[in-house]
Amino acid sequence: MSVMEGHSVTLHTNVTELYTHEEMYWWFKNIRIARIRRSVNINPTYNDETEIFRDRLKMNNQTGDLTITNIRAEHSGRYKLNILGRNKETAKTFSLTVNETDKHEIHQHDEDVHTSEGGETCLVYIVVISCAVGFLMIVASLLMFFICRKHTNTRQQQQQQQQQVTDQTREDEITYADPTFYKPHAQNRRVQEEGEVVYAGVVTRR
């Protein structure tokens, strides 16, 4: 079997179930690393003296399959399985090769992660700068609006003051007119003379 570093691998016994009188042992380079003695305990036990397998072994208590997690190159080698029954003994061997991960691939992956993180940071900077620019534009627009409005109000006030001054000046002006005398026309005077009526007193006798 061949597996890459950091992965998990399961060595299968091809046993469906362990019976009460059966025992199962796993060996690595002639060192027992795990076992199940169904007559003593239903749960598997592990050899804590094998430091390279600490917290990496898991043995199925029904089938005896052995799983090695987070495997390393030092786990490469020959594994042996012994199944002891009342009348027979079965043995199997497994040859396991753990391939080291390509360091170039790891380095390339780190660069991708770094680039991704850098891109996210750059995106955050762009968003912050865009928000700041937008805020400054809004403030500038409001200032321009108030300045223009104040200028317009000032100009209207000046125009109103000028109009008031003009109206006041017109009221204060005095207009002088030269009297002109016209002689009555001669003909009109004659008509007036001819048309005069003379009234005389009347004496009545009895």
Backbone as ProteinMPNN parsed JSONL, in Angstrom:
{"seq_chain_A": "MSVMEGHSVTLHTNVTELYTHEEMYWWFKNIRIARIRRSVNINPTYNDETEIFRDRLKMNNQTGDLTITNIRAEHSGRYKLNILGRNKETAKTFSLTVNETDKHEIHQHDEDVHTSEGGETCLVYIVVISCAVGFLMIVASLLMFFICRKHTNTRQQQQQQQQQVTDQTREDEITYADPTFYKPHAQNRRVQEEGEVVYAGVVTRR", "coords_chain_A": {"N_chain_A": [[0.84, -1.187, 0.0], [0.37, 2.305, -0.632], [0.678, 5.628, 0.452], [0.134, 9.145, 0.982], [1.926, 11.515, 2.998], [0.45, 12.758, 5.998], [-2.088, 11.89, 5.466], [-4.691, 9.413, 6.114], [-4.781, 5.891, 6.717], [-6.219, 2.656, 6.366], [-5.854, -0.588, 7.511], [-7.147, -3.548, 6.5], [-8.752, -6.379, 7.908], [-10.445, -8.209, 6.812], [-12.292, -9.588, 8.264], [-15.456, -10.302, 9.519], [-16.552, -10.359, 12.088], [-15.378, -10.617, 15.413], [-15.114, -13.436, 17.493], [-15.955, -14.625, 20.81], [-13.897, -16.223, 21.88], [-11.688, -15.511, 20.431], [-8.587, -13.842, 19.59], [-6.756, -10.907, 18.631], [-3.904, -9.489, 17.136], [-1.79, -6.736, 16.354], [1.233, -5.943, 14.676], [4.234, -4.048, 14.323], [7.163, -4.021, 12.729], [8.025, -6.14, 14.361], [7.138, -5.247, 16.801], [4.594, -5.157, 19.095], [1.685, -3.324, 18.576], [-1.054, -2.963, 18.868], [-4.013, -4.631, 20.179], [-6.719, -7.031, 20.571], [-8.382, -8.853, 22.968], [-10.881, -10.742, 23.141], [-11.979, -12.384, 25.035], [-11.129, -11.246, 27.385], [-11.423, -8.413, 27.328], [-13.637, -6.236, 25.659], [-12.847, -4.008, 24.318], [-10.174, -2.557, 22.343], [-6.62, -2.488, 23.071], [-3.659, -0.454, 23.302], [-0.17, -0.13, 22.594], [1.584, 1.912, 24.473], [4.23, 2.434, 24.49], [5.257, 2.669, 21.975], [6.151, 5.35, 20.615], [5.892, 6.67, 18.158], [3.398, 6.067, 17.226], [1.605, 7.242, 18.91], [-1.572, 8.297, 19.86], [-2.455, 7.957, 17.287], [-3.513, 5.585, 16.4], [-6.322, 3.499, 15.73], [-8.372, 0.899, 16.451], [-10.79, -1.241, 15.209], [-13.323, -2.589, 17.16], [-14.956, -4.668, 16.411], [-14.283, -5.794, 13.893], [-11.524, -5.623, 13.878], [-10.03, -4.081, 12.16], [-7.328, -1.839, 11.447], [-6.66, 1.525, 11.799], [-4.56, 4.148, 10.825], [-3.86, 7.389, 11.585], [-3.008, 10.7, 10.345], [-0.527, 10.132, 9.055], [3.012, 9.466, 8.835], [6.328, 9.571, 7.321], [7.939, 7.901, 8.815], [6.292, 5.876, 9.478], [6.328, 4.047, 7.532], [6.761, 0.672, 6.381], [6.666, -2.863, 7.365], [3.711, -4.412, 8.346], [2.107, -6.658, 10.565], [-0.475, -9.032, 11.062], [-2.017, -11.033, 13.456], [-4.328, -13.575, 14.082], [-5.825, -15.321, 16.523], [-7.428, -18.318, 17.16], [-9.497, -20.958, 18.592], [-8.822, -23.36, 17.345], [-7.17, -22.671, 15.29], [-4.742, -20.527, 13.673], [-4.295, -17.452, 12.167], [-2.395, -15.505, 9.903], [-1.401, -12.372, 8.553], [0.26, -10.104, 6.375], [1.253, -6.733, 5.758], [2.524, -4.349, 3.563], [3.575, -1.16, 3.836], [3.96, 1.987, 2.364], [4.939, 5.241, 2.838], [4.703, 8.211, 1.263], [6.625, 11.122, 1.003], [5.406, 14.454, 1.162], [5.552, 16.689, -1.558], [7.785, 19.247, -1.188], [7.94, 21.527, -2.699], [5.347, 21.782, -3.63], [4.046, 22.277, -1.209], [5.225, 24.712, -0.527], [4.326, 26.238, -2.668], [1.596, 26.168, -2.17], [1.522, 27.581, 0.238], [2.294, 30.065, -0.718], [0.077, 30.669, -2.312], [-1.915, 30.865, -0.354], [-0.892, 33.026, 1.068], [-0.972, 34.993, -0.889], [-3.725, 35.096, -1.311], [-4.591, 36.011, 1.195], [-3.293, 38.467, 1.189], [-4.625, 39.663, -0.953], [-7.201, 39.879, 0.101], [-6.693, 41.675, 2.193], [-5.874, 43.907, 0.728], [-8.25, 44.432, -0.62], [-9.851, 45.223, 1.515], [-8.563, 47.614, 2.222], [-9.106, 49.105, -0.091], [-11.895, 49.326, 0.017], [-12.198, 50.814, 2.391], [-10.829, 53.198, 1.715], [-12.393, 54.043, -0.43], [-14.833, 54.541, 0.86], [-14.018, 56.655, 2.515], [-13.314, 58.607, 0.616], [-15.795, 58.978, -0.622], [-17.246, 60.035, 1.551], [-15.87, 62.453, 1.981], [-16.449, 63.741, -0.434], [-19.212, 64.103, -0.182], [-19.288, 65.866, 2.017], [-17.903, 68.043, 0.919], [-19.686, 68.754, -1.134], [-21.929, 69.553, 0.358], [-20.842, 71.789, 1.694], [-20.309, 73.485, -0.498], [-22.921, 73.883, -1.368], [-24.104, 75.299, 0.8], [-22.468, 77.571, 0.832], [-23.015, 78.715, -1.704], [-25.73, 79.198, -1.345], [-25.691, 81.07, 0.757], [-24.335, 83.16, -0.509], [-26.191, 83.805, -2.491], [-28.362, 84.688, -0.912], [-27.165, 86.932, 0.276], [-26.721, 88.558, -1.974], [-29.364, 89.013, -2.764], [-30.27, 90.457, -0.546], [-28.675, 92.764, -0.803], [-29.655, 93.787, -3.222], [-32.282, 94.355, -2.433], [-31.808, 96.354, -0.52], [-30.657, 98.345, -2.161], [-32.875, 98.9, -3.769], [-34.637, 99.937, -1.881], [-33.251, 102.276, -1.158], [-33.361, 103.643, -3.605], [-36.141, 104.02, -3.91], [-36.607, 105.651, -1.696], [-35.156, 107.905, -2.404], [-36.565, 108.824, -4.615], [-38.936, 109.577, -3.408], [-38.107, 111.779, -1.949], [-37.522, 113.697, -3.812], [-38.304, 116.915, -5.255], [-40.537, 118.459, -7.383], [-40.563, 121.19, -9.492], [-42.547, 123.607, -11.146], [-42.882, 126.071, -13.669], [-45.113, 128.764, -13.652], [-47.381, 129.608, -16.287], [-48.894, 132.128, -18.098], [-51.671, 132.852, -20.104], [-53.001, 135.038, -22.522], [-56.398, 135.935, -22.986], [-58.165, 135.161, -25.959], [-59.036, 137.573, -28.459], [-61.44, 137.444, -29.889], [-62.932, 135.68, -28.36], [-63.203, 137.205, -26.136], [-64.835, 139.243, -27.084], [-67.169, 137.882, -27.642], [-67.842, 137.172, -25.106], [-68.316, 139.734, -24.127], [-70.516, 140.622, -25.712], [-72.429, 138.914, -25.002], [-73.167, 139.563, -22.523], [-75.564, 140.234, -19.996], [-77.793, 142.765, -19.001], [-79.273, 143.764, -16.157], [-82.115, 145.638, -15.011], [-83.805, 147.714, -12.708], [-87.377, 147.608, -12.137], [-90.197, 149.662, -11.913], [-93.322, 149.608, -10.385], [-96.587, 150.911, -10.676], [-99.564, 151.75, -8.857]], "CA_chain_A": [[0.0, 0.0, 0.0], [1.103, 3.558, -0.719], [-0.14, 6.742, 0.927], [0.871, 10.386, 1.147], [2.053, 12.011, 4.368], [-0.662, 13.558, 6.491], [-3.357, 11.215, 5.233], [-5.005, 8.265, 6.973], [-4.838, 4.621, 6.01], [-6.83, 1.578, 7.15], [-5.437, -1.943, 7.164], [-8.35, -4.354, 6.691], [-8.542, -7.795, 8.283], [-11.417, -9.029, 6.083], [-13.054, -10.356, 9.248], [-16.747, -9.652, 9.757], [-16.799, -10.235, 13.524], [-14.541, -11.422, 16.305], [-15.864, -14.239, 18.462], [-15.533, -14.454, 22.203], [-12.682, -16.958, 22.168], [-10.625, -15.107, 19.508], [-7.699, -12.74, 19.909], [-6.182, -10.301, 17.429], [-2.723, -8.687, 17.446], [-1.14, -5.997, 15.268], [2.663, -5.753, 14.915], [4.987, -3.208, 13.39], [8.59, -4.313, 12.889], [8.15, -7.045, 15.51], [6.694, -4.585, 18.026], [3.138, -5.162, 19.162], [1.195, -1.955, 18.709], [-2.463, -2.962, 19.26], [-4.564, -5.971, 20.291], [-8.032, -7.255, 21.175], [-8.579, -10.174, 23.562], [-12.313, -10.68, 23.363], [-12.306, -13.099, 26.277], [-10.744, -10.402, 28.517], [-11.967, -7.053, 27.208], [-14.216, -6.029, 24.336], [-12.189, -2.868, 23.698], [-8.763, -2.789, 22.015], [-5.592, -1.813, 23.858], [-2.548, -0.009, 22.47], [1.135, -0.106, 23.238], [1.984, 3.314, 24.613], [5.681, 2.569, 24.368], [5.596, 3.013, 20.584], [5.876, 6.792, 20.598], [5.556, 7.184, 16.831], [1.981, 5.814, 16.964], [0.791, 7.793, 20.0], [-2.798, 9.004, 19.458], [-2.684, 7.815, 15.854], [-4.076, 4.263, 16.099], [-7.704, 3.201, 16.093], [-8.674, -0.482, 16.068], [-12.217, -1.544, 15.261], [-13.508, -3.683, 18.123], [-15.76, -5.734, 15.809], [-13.562, -6.454, 12.785], [-10.086, -5.597, 14.105], [-9.339, -3.216, 11.2], [-6.449, -0.871, 12.096], [-6.555, 2.803, 11.085], [-3.454, 5.017, 11.242], [-4.189, 8.759, 11.164], [-1.903, 11.668, 10.236], [0.599, 9.222, 8.872], [4.307, 10.067, 8.526], [7.263, 8.701, 6.609], [8.482, 6.922, 9.757], [5.336, 4.771, 9.608], [6.531, 3.095, 6.426], [7.339, -0.609, 6.812], [5.843, -4.061, 7.294], [2.762, -4.623, 9.444], [1.699, -8.054, 10.643], [-1.702, -9.293, 11.794], [-2.211, -12.403, 13.954], [-5.654, -13.876, 14.612], [-5.728, -16.587, 17.242], [-8.691, -18.955, 17.507], [-9.351, -22.195, 19.362], [-8.194, -24.451, 16.617], [-6.354, -22.204, 14.175], [-4.075, -19.232, 13.756], [-4.192, -16.822, 10.845], [-1.428, -14.404, 9.867], [-1.373, -11.565, 7.336], [1.262, -9.046, 6.382], [0.963, -5.56, 4.929], [3.685, -3.494, 3.308], [3.057, 0.214, 3.719], [4.933, 3.013, 1.96], [4.435, 6.602, 3.027], [5.439, 9.134, 0.402], [6.731, 12.474, 1.525], [4.751, 15.486, 0.366], [6.481, 17.531, -2.31], [7.986, 20.511, -0.5], [7.622, 22.609, -3.635], [3.899, 21.946, -3.626], [3.68, 22.931, 0.049], [5.631, 26.116, -0.634], [3.41, 26.893, -3.609], [0.318, 26.327, -1.472], [1.683, 28.685, 1.183], [2.28, 31.308, -1.475], [-1.308, 30.936, -2.704], [-2.629, 31.336, 0.827], [-0.404, 34.369, 1.375], [-1.516, 35.896, -1.904], [-5.147, 35.276, -1.055], [-4.741, 36.882, 2.351], [-2.911, 39.807, 0.774], [-5.693, 40.215, -1.77], [-8.304, 40.278, 0.979], [-6.282, 42.9, 2.889], [-5.928, 44.996, -0.247], [-9.663, 44.74, -0.864], [-10.338, 45.984, 2.677], [-8.038, 48.974, 2.088], [-9.824, 49.784, -1.169], [-13.235, 49.664, 0.508], [-12.076, 51.906, 3.368], [-10.474, 54.428, 1.008], [-13.566, 54.46, -1.214], [-15.798, 55.14, 1.789], [-13.502, 57.951, 2.957], [-13.446, 59.547, -0.496], [-17.216, 59.29, -0.768], [-17.648, 60.913, 2.649], [-15.302, 63.777, 1.717], [-17.199, 64.341, -1.542], [-20.5, 64.545, 0.349], [-19.041, 67.051, 2.833], [-17.575, 69.142, 0.019], [-20.915, 69.159, -1.826], [-22.748, 70.306, 1.314], [-20.217, 73.09, 1.905], [-20.543, 74.292, -1.698], [-24.335, 74.254, -1.388], [-24.356, 76.349, 1.793], [-21.773, 78.792, 0.393], [-23.797, 79.3, -2.804], [-26.991, 79.701, -0.795], [-25.387, 82.283, 1.499], [-24.0, 84.192, -1.489], [-27.447, 84.216, -3.126], [-29.117, 85.485, 0.059], [-26.476, 88.221, 0.424], [-26.98, 89.358, -3.162], [-30.763, 89.45, -2.715], [-30.37, 91.517, 0.454], [-28.089, 93.967, -1.369], [-30.594, 94.314, -4.205], [-33.403, 94.939, -1.71], [-31.356, 97.604, 0.073], [-30.533, 99.317, -3.244], [-34.227, 99.284, -4.186], [-35.177, 100.819, -0.841], [-32.582, 103.57, -1.29], [-33.889, 104.294, -4.809], [-37.5, 104.468, -3.612], [-36.536, 106.771, -0.762], [-34.651, 109.059, -3.151], [-37.663, 109.326, -5.452], [-39.906, 110.267, -2.548], [-37.525, 113.03, -1.48], [-37.367, 114.641, -4.918], [-39.334, 117.958, -5.383], [-40.694, 118.866, -8.775], [-40.946, 122.593, -9.641], [-43.112, 123.921, -12.477], [-43.035, 127.522, -13.908], [-46.477, 129.138, -14.101], [-47.48, 130.231, -17.61], [-50.138, 132.879, -18.245], [-52.083, 132.999, -21.502], [-53.994, 136.074, -22.748], [-57.59, 135.429, -23.669], [-58.274, 135.503, -27.368], [-59.878, 138.762, -28.639], [-62.768, 137.048, -30.327], [-63.619, 135.091, -27.227], [-63.536, 138.287, -25.233], [-65.971, 139.943, -27.663], [-68.344, 137.065, -27.438], [-68.214, 137.286, -23.708], [-68.89, 141.059, -23.897], [-71.82, 140.687, -26.322], [-73.345, 138.004, -24.335], [-73.459, 140.002, -21.18], [-76.97, 140.593, -19.752], [-77.916, 143.878, -18.068], [-80.494, 143.715, -15.393], [-82.533, 146.959, -14.52], [-84.908, 147.639, -11.795], [-88.707, 147.937, -12.691], [-91.057, 150.321, -10.903], [-94.729, 149.297, -10.602], [-97.487, 151.846, -10.054], [-100.921, 151.34, -8.56]], "C_chain_A": [[0.881, 1.244, 0.0], [0.166, 4.694, -0.343], [0.744, 7.967, 1.104], [0.894, 10.791, 2.619], [0.855, 12.882, 4.744], [-2.021, 12.931, 6.288], [-3.58, 10.113, 6.269], [-5.082, 7.017, 6.111], [-5.434, 3.572, 6.945], [-6.363, 0.231, 6.615], [-6.593, -2.877, 7.522], [-7.996, -5.809, 6.983], [-9.398, -8.731, 7.455], [-12.177, -9.972, 7.011], [-14.346, -9.609, 9.514], [-17.02, -9.437, 11.237], [-15.86, -11.148, 14.305], [-15.427, -12.166, 17.297], [-15.228, -14.148, 19.837], [-14.176, -15.1, 22.477], [-11.503, -16.521, 21.3], [-9.842, -13.922, 20.055], [-7.06, -12.233, 18.625], [-5.061, -9.35, 17.84], [-2.217, -7.994, 16.172], [0.309, -5.714, 15.683], [3.24, -4.809, 13.862], [6.468, -3.407, 13.689], [8.843, -5.097, 14.191], [7.818, -6.373, 16.847], [5.172, -4.591, 18.036], [2.635, -3.751, 19.432], [-0.274, -1.91, 19.128], [-2.96, -4.406, 19.342], [-5.99, -5.913, 20.836], [-8.05, -8.693, 21.691], [-10.039, -10.21, 23.993], [-12.717, -11.391, 24.667], [-12.0, -12.263, 27.515], [-11.446, -9.055, 28.471], [-12.49, -6.869, 25.786], [-13.531, -4.897, 23.577], [-10.726, -3.164, 23.42], [-7.848, -2.037, 22.977], [-4.416, -1.517, 22.943], [-1.27, 0.032, 23.29], [1.617, 1.342, 23.294], [3.488, 3.517, 24.474], [6.114, 2.915, 22.953], [5.187, 4.477, 20.35], [5.404, 7.28, 19.233], [4.079, 6.963, 16.493], [1.054, 6.446, 18.024], [-0.352, 8.641, 19.425], [-3.059, 8.935, 17.954], [-3.393, 6.514, 15.481], [-5.522, 4.166, 16.56], [-8.051, 1.817, 15.542], [-10.165, -0.736, 16.251], [-12.446, -2.756, 16.162], [-14.397, -4.804, 17.6], [-14.978, -6.521, 14.765], [-12.057, -6.498, 13.002], [-9.328, -4.752, 13.101], [-8.543, -2.14, 11.942], [-6.328, 0.372, 11.219], [-5.426, 3.616, 11.697], [-3.75, 6.412, 10.692], [-2.932, 9.624, 11.145], [-0.572, 10.936, 10.075], [1.847, 9.98, 8.43], [5.205, 9.059, 7.83], [7.82, 7.616, 7.522], [7.529, 5.749, 9.987], [5.432, 3.781, 8.448], [7.163, 1.807, 6.966], [6.335, -1.736, 6.713], [5.006, -4.195, 8.562], [2.293, -6.076, 9.391], [0.461, -8.185, 11.521], [-1.746, -10.771, 12.179], [-3.604, -12.531, 14.549], [-5.576, -15.27, 15.225], [-7.117, -17.077, 17.594], [-8.446, -20.205, 18.319], [-8.537, -23.239, 18.629], [-7.283, -23.992, 15.497], [-5.741, -20.839, 14.483], [-3.901, -18.699, 12.336], [-3.235, -15.642, 10.927], [-1.513, -13.703, 8.513], [-0.306, -10.494, 7.482], [0.861, -7.949, 5.408], [2.25, -4.746, 4.782], [3.174, -2.081, 3.0], [4.199, 1.165, 3.388], [4.282, 4.379, 2.084], [5.307, 7.542, 2.218], [5.439, 10.537, 1.013], [6.044, 13.457, 0.584], [5.803, 16.348, -0.298], [6.587, 18.894, -1.628], [7.674, 21.696, -1.397], [6.128, 22.866, -3.677], [3.433, 22.64, -2.348], [4.01, 24.412, -0.017], [4.699, 26.88, -1.561], [2.055, 27.13, -2.951], [0.39, 27.483, -0.471], [1.657, 30.014, 0.47], [0.87, 31.669, -1.898], [-2.104, 31.474, -1.536], [-2.219, 32.752, 1.157], [-0.955, 35.386, 0.38], [-2.99, 36.154, -1.672], [-5.379, 36.212, 0.12], [-4.379, 38.312, 1.997], [-3.973, 40.464, -0.076], [-6.864, 40.672, -0.934], [-7.97, 41.556, 1.719], [-6.349, 44.093, 1.966], [-7.367, 45.412, -0.527], [-10.245, 45.556, 0.282], [-9.865, 47.424, 2.598], [-8.808, 49.749, 1.028], [-11.199, 50.213, -0.707], [-13.181, 50.839, 1.468], [-11.779, 53.217, 2.681], [-11.659, 54.942, 0.208], [-14.604, 55.118, -0.316], [-15.345, 56.519, 2.238], [-13.648, 59.0, 1.855], [-14.9, 59.948, -0.701], [-17.702, 60.241, 0.31], [-17.14, 62.331, 2.42], [-16.047, 64.485, 0.593], [-18.552, 64.864, -1.06], [-20.327, 65.821, 1.168], [-18.743, 68.253, 1.951], [-18.819, 69.654, -0.712], [-21.81, 69.981, -0.907], [-22.174, 71.689, 1.564], [-20.461, 74.017, 0.72], [-21.998, 74.76, -1.754], [-24.611, 75.397, -0.43], [-23.67, 77.655, 1.412], [-22.556, 79.488, -0.705], [-25.103, 79.892, -2.279], [-26.765, 80.996, -0.03], [-25.075, 83.437, 0.563], [-25.271, 84.726, -2.157], [-28.27, 85.083, -2.185], [-28.497, 86.863, 0.239], [-26.755, 89.129, -0.762], [-28.414, 89.856, -3.18], [-30.947, 90.565, -1.694], [-29.799, 92.828, -0.077], [-29.028, 94.608, -2.384], [-31.789, 94.975, -3.517], [-33.016, 96.276, -1.078], [-31.223, 98.697, -0.99], [-31.905, 99.807, -3.703], [-34.855, 100.225, -3.176], [-34.559, 102.202, -0.922], [-33.133, 104.335, -2.485], [-35.285, 104.836, -4.556], [-37.499, 105.676, -2.686], [-36.071, 108.034, -1.461], [-35.748, 109.665, -4.003], [-38.699, 110.075, -4.612], [-39.404, 111.633, -2.12], [-37.379, 114.069, -2.589], [-38.545, 115.619, -4.968], [-39.369, 118.42, -6.825], [-41.245, 120.295, -8.804], [-41.449, 122.822, -11.053], [-43.292, 125.44, -12.584], [-44.444, 127.823, -14.351], [-46.446, 129.861, -15.431], [-48.846, 130.852, -17.74], [-50.42, 133.069, -19.71], [-53.136, 134.097, -21.566], [-55.21, 135.5, -23.431], [-57.664, 135.932, -25.079], [-59.277, 136.64, -27.522], [-61.284, 138.377, -28.999], [-63.563, 136.483, -29.198], [-64.051, 136.158, -26.257], [-64.736, 139.036, -25.747], [-67.24, 139.166, -27.437], [-68.819, 137.176, -26.019], [-68.872, 138.633, -23.44], [-70.284, 141.141, -24.459], [-72.823, 139.851, -25.579], [-73.674, 138.44, -22.932], [-74.908, 140.428, -21.072], [-76.999, 141.66, -18.671], [-79.26, 143.79, -17.401], [-80.809, 145.123, -14.834], [-83.734, 146.842, -13.603], [-86.218, 148.131, -12.444], [-89.543, 148.485, -11.559], [-92.51, 150.051, -11.285], [-95.585, 150.301, -9.863], [-98.828, 151.226, -9.868], [-101.859, 152.472, -8.815]], "O_chain_A": [[1.983, 1.247, 0.55], [-0.992, 4.725, -0.761], [1.946, 7.851, 1.346], [-0.009, 10.451, 3.384], [0.326, 13.634, 3.926], [-3.008, 13.384, 6.868], [-2.769, 9.912, 7.173], [-5.408, 7.083, 4.926], [-5.192, 3.589, 8.151], [-6.465, -0.049, 5.421], [-6.975, -2.989, 8.687], [-7.08, -6.383, 6.394], [-9.117, -9.928, 7.393], [-12.647, -11.027, 6.587], [-14.326, -8.394, 9.716], [-17.648, -8.448, 11.613], [-15.59, -12.284, 13.913], [-16.363, -11.602, 17.864], [-14.111, -13.656, 19.996], [-13.386, -14.554, 23.247], [-10.42, -17.096, 21.411], [-10.337, -13.124, 20.85], [-6.845, -12.982, 17.671], [-5.216, -8.529, 18.743], [-2.214, -8.568, 15.083], [0.599, -5.32, 16.812], [2.812, -4.772, 12.708], [6.965, -3.022, 14.747], [9.725, -4.772, 14.987], [8.183, -6.884, 17.905], [4.534, -4.096, 17.107], [3.076, -3.075, 20.362], [-0.708, -0.907, 19.696], [-2.424, -5.295, 18.681], [-6.416, -4.936, 21.453], [-7.77, -9.633, 20.947], [-10.384, -9.758, 25.085], [-13.697, -11.012, 25.309], [-12.544, -12.531, 28.587], [-12.003, -8.609, 29.474], [-11.854, -7.298, 24.824], [-13.615, -4.823, 22.351], [-10.094, -3.924, 24.153], [-8.261, -1.069, 23.614], [-4.188, -2.21, 21.952], [-1.291, 0.204, 24.509], [2.008, 1.917, 22.278], [3.958, 4.648, 24.354], [7.225, 3.405, 22.75], [4.063, 4.786, 19.954], [4.599, 8.208, 19.156], [3.557, 7.597, 15.576], [-0.151, 6.195, 18.019], [-0.139, 9.557, 18.631], [-3.796, 9.758, 17.41], [-3.831, 6.364, 14.34], [-5.897, 4.671, 17.617], [-8.028, 1.591, 14.332], [-10.726, -0.476, 17.315], [-11.848, -3.813, 15.961], [-14.574, -5.808, 18.29], [-15.002, -7.751, 14.749], [-11.372, -7.314, 12.386], [-8.1, -4.693, 13.162], [-9.013, -1.592, 12.939], [-5.945, 0.289, 10.052], [-5.335, 3.761, 12.916], [-3.875, 6.594, 9.481], [-1.942, 9.338, 11.816], [0.363, 11.111, 10.857], [1.76, 10.998, 7.744], [4.9, 7.869, 7.755], [8.141, 6.523, 7.056], [7.899, 4.753, 10.608], [4.697, 2.795, 8.402], [7.986, 1.84, 7.881], [5.292, -1.605, 6.072], [5.51, -4.105, 9.682], [2.107, -6.645, 8.316], [0.349, -7.549, 12.569], [-1.54, -11.649, 11.341], [-4.018, -11.733, 15.389], [-5.3, -16.256, 14.542], [-7.896, -16.371, 18.235], [-7.309, -20.487, 18.697], [-7.682, -23.91, 19.206], [-6.68, -24.821, 14.816], [-6.152, -20.123, 15.395], [-3.429, -19.396, 11.438], [-3.256, -14.876, 11.891], [-1.674, -14.34, 7.472], [-0.012, -10.039, 8.588], [0.223, -8.196, 4.384], [2.961, -4.495, 5.755], [2.443, -1.858, 2.035], [5.25, 1.157, 4.029], [3.221, 4.639, 1.515], [6.509, 7.655, 2.462], [4.416, 11.052, 1.465], [6.097, 13.306, -0.636], [6.815, 16.696, 0.31], [5.594, 19.61, -1.506], [7.206, 22.736, -0.933], [5.686, 24.013, -3.749], [2.54, 23.486, -2.386], [3.209, 25.261, 0.373], [4.326, 28.02, -1.284], [1.437, 28.175, -3.154], [-0.553, 28.265, -0.344], [1.081, 30.982, 0.965], [0.491, 32.839, -1.854], [-2.877, 32.42, -1.686], [-3.059, 33.59, 1.486], [-1.353, 36.489, 0.754], [-3.462, 37.282, -1.813], [-6.24, 37.091, 0.069], [-5.041, 39.258, 2.425], [-4.215, 41.666, 0.041], [-7.461, 41.714, -1.204], [-8.823, 42.429, 1.872], [-6.818, 45.164, 2.353], [-7.665, 46.6, -0.655], [-11.037, 46.472, 0.058], [-10.629, 48.352, 2.861], [-9.128, 50.921, 1.225], [-11.634, 51.327, -0.996], [-14.002, 51.753, 1.388], [-12.385, 54.24, 3.0], [-11.904, 56.148, 0.169], [-15.19, 56.136, -0.685], [-16.151, 57.444, 2.337], [-14.052, 60.134, 2.114], [-15.202, 61.12, -0.926], [-18.481, 61.153, 0.031], [-17.869, 63.299, 2.633], [-16.257, 65.696, 0.656], [-18.99, 65.936, -1.476], [-21.119, 66.755, 1.037], [-19.254, 69.348, 2.188], [-18.981, 70.861, -0.886], [-22.384, 70.985, -1.329], [-22.921, 72.664, 1.642], [-20.782, 75.192, 0.902], [-22.274, 75.895, -2.139], [-25.278, 76.364, -0.796], [-24.222, 78.732, 1.639], [-22.747, 80.703, -0.66], [-25.528, 80.961, -2.718], [-27.559, 81.928, -0.151], [-25.499, 84.567, 0.805], [-25.418, 85.93, -2.365], [-28.82, 86.102, -2.603], [-29.216, 87.857, 0.343], [-26.997, 90.324, -0.592], [-28.665, 90.997, -3.567], [-31.693, 91.513, -1.939], [-30.368, 93.892, 0.166], [-29.182, 95.829, -2.408], [-32.258, 96.025, -3.956], [-33.803, 97.223, -1.096], [-31.622, 99.838, -0.762], [-32.079, 100.991, -3.993], [-35.523, 101.191, -3.546], [-35.261, 103.202, -0.772], [-33.351, 105.543, -2.398], [-35.594, 105.967, -4.931], [-38.285, 106.607, -2.861], [-36.544, 109.126, -1.144], [-35.853, 110.887, -4.105], [-39.263, 111.077, -5.051], [-40.201, 112.556, -1.945], [-37.127, 115.236, -2.291], [-39.683, 115.204, -4.747], [-38.334, 118.736, -7.41], [-42.283, 120.571, -8.203], [-40.883, 122.322, -12.025], [-43.818, 126.044, -11.649], [-44.938, 127.226, -15.308], [-45.543, 130.664, -15.666], [-49.857, 130.185, -17.52], [-49.523, 133.408, -20.483], [-54.068, 134.104, -20.762], [-55.093, 134.682, -24.343], [-57.247, 137.058, -25.351], [-60.271, 136.681, -26.797], [-62.235, 138.939, -28.457], [-64.754, 136.768, -29.074], [-65.106, 136.061, -25.631], [-65.589, 139.439, -24.956], [-68.271, 139.734, -27.078], [-70.015, 137.264, -25.744], [-69.826, 138.729, -22.669], [-71.177, 141.664, -23.793], [-74.014, 140.164, -25.592], [-74.397, 137.743, -22.221], [-75.435, 140.966, -22.047], [-76.376, 141.542, -17.615], [-80.288, 143.746, -18.076], [-79.928, 145.759, -14.255], [-84.565, 145.946, -13.748], [-86.144, 149.04, -13.27], [-89.62, 147.937, -10.459], [-92.877, 150.26, -12.441], [-95.414, 150.552, -8.67], [-99.216, 150.308, -10.591], [-103.066, 152.328, -8.623]]}, "name": "protein", "num_of_chains": 1, "seq": "MSVMEGHSVTLHTNVTELYTHEEMYWWFKNIRIARIRRSVNINPTYNDETEIFRDRLKMNNQTGDLTITNIRAEHSGRYKLNILGRNKETAKTFSLTVNETDKHEIHQHDEDVHTSEGGETCLVYIVVISCAVGFLMIVASLLMFFICRKHTNTRQQQQQQQQQVTDQTREDEITYADPTFYKPHAQNRRVQEEGEVVYAGVVTRR"}
